[in-house]
Amino acid sequence: MRTAALISIVLALAGCGVESAGTAATVGKLQAEQAKQGKQQMETFKANLDAATKATEESAKRAAEETNKN
């Protein structure tokens, strides 16, 4: 009788550990995916910022050239 109770307790505790490990793995995977998406968003933002900066510089250059012509 004691052995059956002990086995039941060990199995119950082992089951909790497996569930926790599975949860930790899932959370880790989700965090890795979020980090990847964040990196992609940052790269897109930088590319857009560079394009806007370049366009602004070109516009300012053209305006200065037009001012010098007049």
Residue pairs with C-beta under 8 A, 6 or more apart in sequence:
none
